[in-house]
Amino acid sequence: MTPLPLERDIEKRIATYARSKGCLFEKFVSPAKRGVADRAIIAPGGAIGWLEVKRPGAKPTVLQHGRRGEKRKLGCNVSWCDNVADGCKFVDSLVAAGKLSTLQNV
């Protein structure tokens, strides 16, 4: 039986994909506030997203769901994933949003 990938392994693969699309993929830490998303992703064109990465089968905590809701109410792009494919889809959505933003700013 193949062991499930660790959270850090999923993050590394999403980071590689995001960087291949021209994105910044940055670790985010907020010492004064628990439950914030693991990663900030900035796509070409300026679209910014927050991504919480979990190991396969794990879910965000109640506090993390609350923090996501706070950001969503402000219009932020925010998501979570427990696998590489879903993380890469989120990156793709940010890249697409960045292209739209660039077109609107011309």
PLY file of the C-alpha trace (Angstrom):
ply
format ascii 1.0
element vertex 106
property float x
property float y
property float z
element edge 105
property int vertex1
property int vertex2
end_header
0.00 0.00 0.00
1.38 3.41 -0.99
1.53 5.89 1.89
-0.51 9.08 1.50
1.51 12.17 0.61
2.29 14.62 3.39
0.92 18.16 3.36
4.38 19.54 2.57
4.69 17.24 -0.46
1.36 18.46 -1.82
2.43 22.08 -1.20
5.73 21.53 -3.05
4.00 20.14 -6.13
1.43 22.96 -6.19
4.27 25.48 -5.71
6.15 24.05 -8.69
3.01 24.26 -10.81
2.19 27.81 -9.67
5.71 29.03 -10.40
5.57 27.41 -13.85
2.53 29.65 -14.50
4.45 32.76 -13.41
2.88 33.00 -9.95
4.45 33.79 -6.61
3.66 31.04 -4.11
4.47 32.31 -0.64
4.23 30.79 2.81
2.04 32.96 5.00
2.38 33.03 8.77
0.46 35.29 11.13
1.84 34.83 14.64
-0.92 36.91 16.23
-3.79 35.18 14.44
-4.46 31.44 14.30
-6.31 29.72 11.48
-4.99 31.75 8.55
-4.38 30.08 5.17
-0.99 28.44 4.56
-0.20 30.07 1.25
-0.64 33.36 -0.54
-0.58 33.04 -4.33
-0.09 36.06 -6.57
-0.78 35.48 -10.26
0.42 37.56 -13.20
-2.01 40.45 -13.60
-2.37 40.85 -9.85
-4.97 38.23 -8.88
-4.29 37.14 -5.30
-5.54 34.02 -3.60
-5.25 32.28 -0.25
-4.87 28.50 -0.17
-5.06 26.17 2.82
-3.36 22.84 2.06
-4.23 19.67 3.94
-3.04 16.08 3.72
-5.39 13.73 1.84
-8.65 13.22 3.68
-8.03 16.02 6.20
-10.39 18.98 6.42
-9.89 22.58 7.58
-10.67 23.28 11.21
-13.71 25.28 12.29
-11.41 28.25 12.90
-9.90 27.93 9.40
-13.40 27.81 7.87
-14.20 31.01 9.76
-11.06 32.76 8.47
-11.93 31.71 4.91
-15.39 33.18 5.38
-13.92 36.50 6.57
-11.79 36.75 3.44
-14.66 35.69 1.14
-16.90 38.45 2.56
-14.20 40.93 1.52
-14.15 39.52 -2.02
-10.92 37.52 -1.73
-10.14 34.38 -3.69
-9.79 31.68 -1.06
-9.83 27.90 -1.12
-8.45 24.74 0.44
-7.32 21.44 -1.00
-6.18 18.02 0.10
-4.62 17.03 -3.22
-2.39 18.46 -5.94
-5.04 18.50 -8.69
-7.44 20.73 -6.74
-4.60 23.07 -5.74
-3.53 23.39 -9.38
-7.13 24.16 -10.41
-7.16 27.01 -7.89
-3.89 28.32 -9.35
-5.44 28.14 -12.84
-8.44 30.16 -11.65
-6.12 32.86 -10.32
-4.12 32.95 -13.54
-7.36 33.34 -15.51
-8.54 36.10 -13.16
-5.19 37.86 -13.55
-5.55 37.83 -17.34
-9.00 39.41 -17.05
-7.65 42.01 -14.64
-4.82 42.87 -17.04
-7.28 43.30 -19.91
-9.50 45.59 -17.84
-6.57 47.81 -16.88
-5.56 48.56 -20.50
0 1
1 2
2 3
3 4
4 5
5 6
6 7
7 8
8 9
9 10
10 11
11 12
12 13
13 14
14 15
15 16
16 17
17 18
18 19
19 20
20 21
21 22
22 23
23 24
24 25
25 26
26 27
27 28
28 29
29 30
30 31
31 32
32 33
33 34
34 35
35 36
36 37
37 38
38 39
39 40
40 41
41 42
42 43
43 44
44 45
45 46
46 47
47 48
48 49
49 50
50 51
51 52
52 53
53 54
54 55
55 56
56 57
57 58
58 59
59 60
60 61
61 62
62 63
63 64
64 65
65 66
66 67
67 68
68 69
69 70
70 71
71 72
72 73
73 74
74 75
75 76
76 77
77 78
78 79
79 80
80 81
81 82
82 83
83 84
84 85
85 86
86 87
87 88
88 89
89 90
90 91
91 92
92 93
93 94
94 95
95 96
96 97
97 98
98 99
99 100
100 101
101 102
102 103
103 104
104 105
